[in-house]
């Protein structure tokens, strides 16, 4: 009977210990475990959000880089077009200026030719008058006339 009474007393002490543990020890431990599990879950969720944010940021950076490259490409193309247009305009202006200068030079040459012709005409007329004076002063003789005309030819 001793064993039964001891066993019964141990059972009562065991149940009191279980009740005490369930009432006072177990809830703080369970609470601490739940809090730790929540912290871990929140940390994992934050890590996942951070990963998603990082991926989105990488995508946005890639898009911005692509936009920047396309803008730079467009700017370079526009600059090249503008440079080509400026070169063409300069060529056109140069050809117009060359044509103007050429026309001016031709006009100057024509004026000089006309002046030279007028001076030549005046010289020829004066020589003709001199020749006529010389012929009229001398007697009318064919050999003298021929000599005077040959002298006149040499002066021209």
PyMOL CGO cylinders between C-alpha atoms (Angstrom):
from pymol import cmd
from pymol.cgo import CYLINDER

trace = [
    CYLINDER, 0.00, 0.00, 0.00, 2.85, 2.11, 0.49, 0.3, 1, 1, 1, 1, 1, 1,
    CYLINDER, 2.85, 2.11, 0.49, 3.65, 2.01, -3.15, 0.3, 1, 1, 1, 1, 1, 1,
    CYLINDER, 3.65, 2.01, -3.15, 0.12, 2.95, -4.05, 0.3, 1, 1, 1, 1, 1, 1,
    CYLINDER, 0.12, 2.95, -4.05, 0.01, 5.86, -1.61, 0.3, 1, 1, 1, 1, 1, 1,
    CYLINDER, 0.01, 5.86, -1.61, 3.43, 7.02, -2.82, 0.3, 1, 1, 1, 1, 1, 1,
    CYLINDER, 3.43, 7.02, -2.82, 2.34, 6.61, -6.39, 0.3, 1, 1, 1, 1, 1, 1,
    CYLINDER, 2.34, 6.61, -6.39, -0.85, 8.49, -5.69, 0.3, 1, 1, 1, 1, 1, 1,
    CYLINDER, -0.85, 8.49, -5.69, 1.08, 11.29, -3.91, 0.3, 1, 1, 1, 1, 1, 1,
    CYLINDER, 1.08, 11.29, -3.91, 3.54, 11.48, -6.78, 0.3, 1, 1, 1, 1, 1, 1,
    CYLINDER, 3.54, 11.48, -6.78, 0.65, 11.69, -9.23, 0.3, 1, 1, 1, 1, 1, 1,
    CYLINDER, 0.65, 11.69, -9.23, -0.85, 14.56, -7.28, 0.3, 1, 1, 1, 1, 1, 1,
    CYLINDER, -0.85, 14.56, -7.28, 2.52, 16.37, -7.15, 0.3, 1, 1, 1, 1, 1, 1,
    CYLINDER, 2.52, 16.37, -7.15, 3.02, 15.68, -10.87, 0.3, 1, 1, 1, 1, 1, 1,
    CYLINDER, 3.02, 15.68, -10.87, -0.40, 17.13, -11.76, 0.3, 1, 1, 1, 1, 1, 1,
    CYLINDER, -0.40, 17.13, -11.76, 0.24, 20.14, -9.55, 0.3, 1, 1, 1, 1, 1, 1,
    CYLINDER, 0.24, 20.14, -9.55, 3.58, 20.62, -11.30, 0.3, 1, 1, 1, 1, 1, 1,
    CYLINDER, 3.58, 20.62, -11.30, 1.92, 20.25, -14.72, 0.3, 1, 1, 1, 1, 1, 1,
    CYLINDER, 1.92, 20.25, -14.72, -0.84, 22.67, -13.71, 0.3, 1, 1, 1, 1, 1, 1,
    CYLINDER, -0.84, 22.67, -13.71, 1.74, 25.16, -12.35, 0.3, 1, 1, 1, 1, 1, 1,
    CYLINDER, 1.74, 25.16, -12.35, 3.85, 24.81, -15.49, 0.3, 1, 1, 1, 1, 1, 1,
    CYLINDER, 3.85, 24.81, -15.49, 0.80, 25.21, -17.76, 0.3, 1, 1, 1, 1, 1, 1,
    CYLINDER, 0.80, 25.21, -17.76, -0.48, 28.18, -15.77, 0.3, 1, 1, 1, 1, 1, 1,
    CYLINDER, -0.48, 28.18, -15.77, 2.71, 30.17, -15.04, 0.3, 1, 1, 1, 1, 1, 1,
    CYLINDER, 2.71, 30.17, -15.04, 5.71, 28.81, -16.99, 0.3, 1, 1, 1, 1, 1, 1,
    CYLINDER, 5.71, 28.81, -16.99, 4.31, 27.75, -20.33, 0.3, 1, 1, 1, 1, 1, 1,
    CYLINDER, 4.31, 27.75, -20.33, 2.49, 31.00, -21.38, 0.3, 1, 1, 1, 1, 1, 1,
    CYLINDER, 2.49, 31.00, -21.38, 5.61, 33.24, -21.19, 0.3, 1, 1, 1, 1, 1, 1,
    CYLINDER, 5.61, 33.24, -21.19, 7.62, 30.65, -23.12, 0.3, 1, 1, 1, 1, 1, 1,
    CYLINDER, 7.62, 30.65, -23.12, 4.88, 30.29, -25.74, 0.3, 1, 1, 1, 1, 1, 1,
    CYLINDER, 4.88, 30.29, -25.74, 4.55, 34.08, -25.91, 0.3, 1, 1, 1, 1, 1, 1,
    CYLINDER, 4.55, 34.08, -25.91, 8.31, 34.47, -26.42, 0.3, 1, 1, 1, 1, 1, 1,
    CYLINDER, 8.31, 34.47, -26.42, 8.30, 31.76, -29.10, 0.3, 1, 1, 1, 1, 1, 1,
    CYLINDER, 8.30, 31.76, -29.10, 5.32, 33.41, -30.86, 0.3, 1, 1, 1, 1, 1, 1,
    CYLINDER, 5.32, 33.41, -30.86, 7.02, 36.81, -30.72, 0.3, 1, 1, 1, 1, 1, 1,
    CYLINDER, 7.02, 36.81, -30.72, 10.21, 35.36, -32.13, 0.3, 1, 1, 1, 1, 1, 1,
    CYLINDER, 10.21, 35.36, -32.13, 8.28, 33.57, -34.88, 0.3, 1, 1, 1, 1, 1, 1,
    CYLINDER, 8.28, 33.57, -34.88, 6.48, 36.85, -35.73, 0.3, 1, 1, 1, 1, 1, 1,
    CYLINDER, 6.48, 36.85, -35.73, 9.81, 38.73, -35.82, 0.3, 1, 1, 1, 1, 1, 1,
    CYLINDER, 9.81, 38.73, -35.82, 11.29, 36.12, -38.12, 0.3, 1, 1, 1, 1, 1, 1,
    CYLINDER, 11.29, 36.12, -38.12, 8.20, 36.23, -40.35, 0.3, 1, 1, 1, 1, 1, 1,
    CYLINDER, 8.20, 36.23, -40.35, 8.33, 40.03, -40.45, 0.3, 1, 1, 1, 1, 1, 1,
    CYLINDER, 8.33, 40.03, -40.45, 12.05, 39.95, -41.24, 0.3, 1, 1, 1, 1, 1, 1,
    CYLINDER, 12.05, 39.95, -41.24, 11.48, 37.48, -44.05, 0.3, 1, 1, 1, 1, 1, 1,
    CYLINDER, 11.48, 37.48, -44.05, 8.63, 39.61, -45.39, 0.3, 1, 1, 1, 1, 1, 1,
    CYLINDER, 8.63, 39.61, -45.39, 10.79, 42.73, -45.17, 0.3, 1, 1, 1, 1, 1, 1,
    CYLINDER, 10.79, 42.73, -45.17, 13.61, 40.90, -46.94, 0.3, 1, 1, 1, 1, 1, 1,
    CYLINDER, 13.61, 40.90, -46.94, 11.18, 39.85, -49.68, 0.3, 1, 1, 1, 1, 1, 1,
    CYLINDER, 11.18, 39.85, -49.68, 9.87, 43.41, -50.00, 0.3, 1, 1, 1, 1, 1, 1,
    CYLINDER, 9.87, 43.41, -50.00, 13.42, 44.70, -50.13, 0.3, 1, 1, 1, 1, 1, 1,
    CYLINDER, 13.42, 44.70, -50.13, 14.27, 42.17, -52.78, 0.3, 1, 1, 1, 1, 1, 1,
    CYLINDER, 14.27, 42.17, -52.78, 11.23, 43.19, -54.84, 0.3, 1, 1, 1, 1, 1, 1,
    CYLINDER, 11.23, 43.19, -54.84, 12.06, 46.88, -54.34, 0.3, 1, 1, 1, 1, 1, 1,
    CYLINDER, 12.06, 46.88, -54.34, 15.63, 46.21, -55.43, 0.3, 1, 1, 1, 1, 1, 1,
    CYLINDER, 15.63, 46.21, -55.43, 14.45, 44.38, -58.54, 0.3, 1, 1, 1, 1, 1, 1,
    CYLINDER, 14.45, 44.38, -58.54, 12.06, 47.21, -59.36, 0.3, 1, 1, 1, 1, 1, 1,
    CYLINDER, 12.06, 47.21, -59.36, 14.84, 49.74, -58.80, 0.3, 1, 1, 1, 1, 1, 1,
    CYLINDER, 14.84, 49.74, -58.80, 17.13, 47.74, -61.09, 0.3, 1, 1, 1, 1, 1, 1,
    CYLINDER, 17.13, 47.74, -61.09, 14.41, 47.68, -63.75, 0.3, 1, 1, 1, 1, 1, 1,
    CYLINDER, 14.41, 47.68, -63.75, 13.85, 51.41, -63.37, 0.3, 1, 1, 1, 1, 1, 1,
    CYLINDER, 13.85, 51.41, -63.37, 17.59, 52.08, -63.59, 0.3, 1, 1, 1, 1, 1, 1,
    CYLINDER, 17.59, 52.08, -63.59, 17.79, 49.91, -66.72, 0.3, 1, 1, 1, 1, 1, 1,
    CYLINDER, 17.79, 49.91, -66.72, 14.85, 51.81, -68.23, 0.3, 1, 1, 1, 1, 1, 1,
    CYLINDER, 14.85, 51.81, -68.23, 16.42, 55.15, -67.33, 0.3, 1, 1, 1, 1, 1, 1,
    CYLINDER, 16.42, 55.15, -67.33, 19.72, 54.06, -68.83, 0.3, 1, 1, 1, 1, 1, 1,
    CYLINDER, 19.72, 54.06, -68.83, 17.97, 52.90, -72.00, 0.3, 1, 1, 1, 1, 1, 1,
    CYLINDER, 17.97, 52.90, -72.00, 16.06, 56.20, -72.17, 0.3, 1, 1, 1, 1, 1, 1,
    CYLINDER, 16.06, 56.20, -72.17, 19.28, 58.12, -71.57, 0.3, 1, 1, 1, 1, 1, 1,
    CYLINDER, 19.28, 58.12, -71.57, 21.08, 56.18, -74.29, 0.3, 1, 1, 1, 1, 1, 1,
    CYLINDER, 21.08, 56.18, -74.29, 18.24, 56.73, -76.74, 0.3, 1, 1, 1, 1, 1, 1,
    CYLINDER, 18.24, 56.73, -76.74, 18.16, 60.44, -75.88, 0.3, 1, 1, 1, 1, 1, 1,
    CYLINDER, 18.16, 60.44, -75.88, 21.91, 60.69, -76.35, 0.3, 1, 1, 1, 1, 1, 1,
    CYLINDER, 21.91, 60.69, -76.35, 21.62, 58.82, -79.64, 0.3, 1, 1, 1, 1, 1, 1,
    CYLINDER, 21.62, 58.82, -79.64, 18.84, 61.19, -80.74, 0.3, 1, 1, 1, 1, 1, 1,
    CYLINDER, 18.84, 61.19, -80.74, 20.87, 64.21, -79.66, 0.3, 1, 1, 1, 1, 1, 1,
    CYLINDER, 20.87, 64.21, -79.66, 23.92, 62.98, -81.55, 0.3, 1, 1, 1, 1, 1, 1,
    CYLINDER, 23.92, 62.98, -81.55, 21.83, 62.28, -84.64, 0.3, 1, 1, 1, 1, 1, 1,
    CYLINDER, 21.83, 62.28, -84.64, 20.25, 65.73, -84.42, 0.3, 1, 1, 1, 1, 1, 1,
    CYLINDER, 20.25, 65.73, -84.42, 23.66, 67.33, -83.96, 0.3, 1, 1, 1, 1, 1, 1,
    CYLINDER, 23.66, 67.33, -83.96, 25.01, 65.46, -86.98, 0.3, 1, 1, 1, 1, 1, 1,
    CYLINDER, 25.01, 65.46, -86.98, 21.99, 66.53, -89.05, 0.3, 1, 1, 1, 1, 1, 1,
    CYLINDER, 21.99, 66.53, -89.05, 22.42, 70.11, -87.90, 0.3, 1, 1, 1, 1, 1, 1,
    CYLINDER, 22.42, 70.11, -87.90, 26.13, 70.03, -88.69, 0.3, 1, 1, 1, 1, 1, 1,
    CYLINDER, 26.13, 70.03, -88.69, 25.41, 68.64, -92.15, 0.3, 1, 1, 1, 1, 1, 1,
    CYLINDER, 25.41, 68.64, -92.15, 22.77, 71.33, -92.69, 0.3, 1, 1, 1, 1, 1, 1,
    CYLINDER, 22.77, 71.33, -92.69, 25.20, 74.05, -91.57, 0.3, 1, 1, 1, 1, 1, 1,
    CYLINDER, 25.20, 74.05, -91.57, 27.86, 72.67, -93.91, 0.3, 1, 1, 1, 1, 1, 1,
    CYLINDER, 27.86, 72.67, -93.91, 25.37, 72.61, -96.79, 0.3, 1, 1, 1, 1, 1, 1,
    CYLINDER, 25.37, 72.61, -96.79, 24.29, 76.18, -96.04, 0.3, 1, 1, 1, 1, 1, 1,
    CYLINDER, 24.29, 76.18, -96.04, 27.93, 77.27, -95.92, 0.3, 1, 1, 1, 1, 1, 1,
    CYLINDER, 27.93, 77.27, -95.92, 28.57, 75.54, -99.26, 0.3, 1, 1, 1, 1, 1, 1,
    CYLINDER, 28.57, 75.54, -99.26, 25.54, 77.23, -100.78, 0.3, 1, 1, 1, 1, 1, 1,
    CYLINDER, 25.54, 77.23, -100.78, 26.62, 80.62, -99.43, 0.3, 1, 1, 1, 1, 1, 1,
    CYLINDER, 26.62, 80.62, -99.43, 30.14, 80.04, -100.70, 0.3, 1, 1, 1, 1, 1, 1,
    CYLINDER, 30.14, 80.04, -100.70, 28.88, 79.09, -104.17, 0.3, 1, 1, 1, 1, 1, 1,
    CYLINDER, 28.88, 79.09, -104.17, 26.59, 82.14, -104.23, 0.3, 1, 1, 1, 1, 1, 1,
    CYLINDER, 26.59, 82.14, -104.23, 29.49, 84.34, -103.14, 0.3, 1, 1, 1, 1, 1, 1,
    CYLINDER, 29.49, 84.34, -103.14, 31.78, 82.72, -105.72, 0.3, 1, 1, 1, 1, 1, 1,
    CYLINDER, 31.78, 82.72, -105.72, 29.19, 83.32, -108.43, 0.3, 1, 1, 1, 1, 1, 1,
    CYLINDER, 29.19, 83.32, -108.43, 28.83, 86.93, -107.34, 0.3, 1, 1, 1, 1, 1, 1,
    CYLINDER, 28.83, 86.93, -107.34, 32.60, 87.45, -107.30, 0.3, 1, 1, 1, 1, 1, 1,
    CYLINDER, 32.60, 87.45, -107.30, 32.92, 85.75, -110.70, 0.3, 1, 1, 1, 1, 1, 1,
    CYLINDER, 32.92, 85.75, -110.70, 30.16, 87.93, -112.15, 0.3, 1, 1, 1, 1, 1, 1,
    CYLINDER, 30.16, 87.93, -112.15, 31.82, 91.04, -110.68, 0.3, 1, 1, 1, 1, 1, 1,
    CYLINDER, 31.82, 91.04, -110.68, 35.19, 89.98, -112.10, 0.3, 1, 1, 1, 1, 1, 1,
    CYLINDER, 35.19, 89.98, -112.10, 33.64, 89.36, -115.53, 0.3, 1, 1, 1, 1, 1, 1,
    CYLINDER, 33.64, 89.36, -115.53, 31.97, 92.76, -115.39, 0.3, 1, 1, 1, 1, 1, 1,
    CYLINDER, 31.97, 92.76, -115.39, 35.30, 94.37, -114.42, 0.3, 1, 1, 1, 1, 1, 1,
    CYLINDER, 35.30, 94.37, -114.42, 37.07, 92.53, -117.26, 0.3, 1, 1, 1, 1, 1, 1,
    CYLINDER, 37.07, 92.53, -117.26, 34.38, 93.63, -119.72, 0.3, 1, 1, 1, 1, 1, 1,
    CYLINDER, 34.38, 93.63, -119.72, 34.77, 97.22, -118.55, 0.3, 1, 1, 1, 1, 1, 1,
    CYLINDER, 34.77, 97.22, -118.55, 38.55, 97.01, -118.93, 0.3, 1, 1, 1, 1, 1, 1,
    CYLINDER, 38.55, 97.01, -118.93, 38.14, 95.50, -122.41, 0.3, 1, 1, 1, 1, 1, 1,
    CYLINDER, 38.14, 95.50, -122.41, 35.77, 98.32, -123.38, 0.3, 1, 1, 1, 1, 1, 1,
    CYLINDER, 35.77, 98.32, -123.38, 38.19, 100.92, -122.00, 0.3, 1, 1, 1, 1, 1, 1,
    CYLINDER, 38.19, 100.92, -122.00, 41.08, 99.29, -123.87, 0.3, 1, 1, 1, 1, 1, 1,
    CYLINDER, 41.08, 99.29, -123.87, 39.00, 99.25, -127.09, 0.3, 1, 1, 1, 1, 1, 1,
    CYLINDER, 39.00, 99.25, -127.09, 38.10, 102.89, -126.65, 0.3, 1, 1, 1, 1, 1, 1,
    CYLINDER, 38.10, 102.89, -126.65, 41.75, 103.79, -126.01, 0.3, 1, 1, 1, 1, 1, 1,
    CYLINDER, 41.75, 103.79, -126.01, 42.78, 101.73, -129.05, 0.3, 1, 1, 1, 1, 1, 1,
    CYLINDER, 42.78, 101.73, -129.05, 40.14, 103.42, -131.20, 0.3, 1, 1, 1, 1, 1, 1,
    CYLINDER, 40.14, 103.42, -131.20, 41.36, 106.81, -130.06, 0.3, 1, 1, 1, 1, 1, 1,
    CYLINDER, 41.36, 106.81, -130.06, 44.96, 105.84, -130.85, 0.3, 1, 1, 1, 1, 1, 1,
    CYLINDER, 44.96, 105.84, -130.85, 43.96, 104.40, -134.25, 0.3, 1, 1, 1, 1, 1, 1,
    CYLINDER, 43.96, 104.40, -134.25, 41.95, 107.52, -135.04, 0.3, 1, 1, 1, 1, 1, 1,
    CYLINDER, 41.95, 107.52, -135.04, 44.82, 109.79, -134.05, 0.3, 1, 1, 1, 1, 1, 1,
    CYLINDER, 44.82, 109.79, -134.05, 47.23, 107.69, -136.09, 0.3, 1, 1, 1, 1, 1, 1,
    CYLINDER, 47.23, 107.69, -136.09, 44.86, 107.79, -139.04, 0.3, 1, 1, 1, 1, 1, 1,
    CYLINDER, 44.86, 107.79, -139.04, 44.61, 111.56, -138.70, 0.3, 1, 1, 1, 1, 1, 1,
    CYLINDER, 44.61, 111.56, -138.70, 48.42, 111.82, -138.48, 0.3, 1, 1, 1, 1, 1, 1,
    CYLINDER, 48.42, 111.82, -138.48, 48.78, 109.59, -141.49, 0.3, 1, 1, 1, 1, 1, 1,
    CYLINDER, 48.78, 109.59, -141.49, 46.23, 111.62, -143.43, 0.3, 1, 1, 1, 1, 1, 1,
    CYLINDER, 46.23, 111.62, -143.43, 48.00, 114.86, -142.44, 0.3, 1, 1, 1, 1, 1, 1,
    CYLINDER, 48.00, 114.86, -142.44, 51.32, 113.43, -143.54, 0.3, 1, 1, 1, 1, 1, 1,
    CYLINDER, 51.32, 113.43, -143.54, 49.86, 112.32, -146.88, 0.3, 1, 1, 1, 1, 1, 1,
    CYLINDER, 49.86, 112.32, -146.88, 48.19, 115.64, -147.49, 0.3, 1, 1, 1, 1, 1, 1,
    CYLINDER, 48.19, 115.64, -147.49, 51.31, 117.63, -146.64, 0.3, 1, 1, 1, 1, 1, 1,
    CYLINDER, 51.31, 117.63, -146.64, 53.47, 115.81, -149.10, 0.3, 1, 1, 1, 1, 1, 1,
    CYLINDER, 53.47, 115.81, -149.10, 52.87, 115.63, -152.75, 0.3, 1, 1, 1, 1, 1, 1,
    CYLINDER, 52.87, 115.63, -152.75, 50.66, 113.01, -154.02, 0.3, 1, 1, 1, 1, 1, 1,
    CYLINDER, 50.66, 113.01, -154.02, 53.09, 110.29, -154.98, 0.3, 1, 1, 1, 1, 1, 1,
    CYLINDER, 53.09, 110.29, -154.98, 52.36, 106.54, -154.93, 0.3, 1, 1, 1, 1, 1, 1,
    CYLINDER, 52.36, 106.54, -154.93, 55.77, 105.51, -153.67, 0.3, 1, 1, 1, 1, 1, 1,
    CYLINDER, 55.77, 105.51, -153.67, 55.67, 108.06, -150.86, 0.3, 1, 1, 1, 1, 1, 1,
    CYLINDER, 55.67, 108.06, -150.86, 52.13, 106.98, -150.00, 0.3, 1, 1, 1, 1, 1, 1,
    CYLINDER, 52.13, 106.98, -150.00, 53.22, 103.35, -149.79, 0.3, 1, 1, 1, 1, 1, 1,
    CYLINDER, 53.22, 103.35, -149.79, 56.18, 104.29, -147.57, 0.3, 1, 1, 1, 1, 1, 1,
    CYLINDER, 56.18, 104.29, -147.57, 53.95, 106.35, -145.29, 0.3, 1, 1, 1, 1, 1, 1,
    CYLINDER, 53.95, 106.35, -145.29, 51.40, 103.53, -145.05, 0.3, 1, 1, 1, 1, 1, 1,
    CYLINDER, 51.40, 103.53, -145.05, 54.10, 101.00, -144.20, 0.3, 1, 1, 1, 1, 1, 1,
    CYLINDER, 54.10, 101.00, -144.20, 55.44, 103.37, -141.52, 0.3, 1, 1, 1, 1, 1, 1,
    CYLINDER, 55.44, 103.37, -141.52, 51.86, 103.72, -140.20, 0.3, 1, 1, 1, 1, 1, 1,
    CYLINDER, 51.86, 103.72, -140.20, 51.53, 99.92, -140.12, 0.3, 1, 1, 1, 1, 1, 1,
    CYLINDER, 51.53, 99.92, -140.12, 54.69, 99.67, -138.07, 0.3, 1, 1, 1, 1, 1, 1,
    CYLINDER, 54.69, 99.67, -138.07, 53.36, 102.21, -135.56, 0.3, 1, 1, 1, 1, 1, 1,
    CYLINDER, 53.36, 102.21, -135.56, 50.16, 100.17, -135.13, 0.3, 1, 1, 1, 1, 1, 1,
]
cmd.load_cgo(trace, "trace")
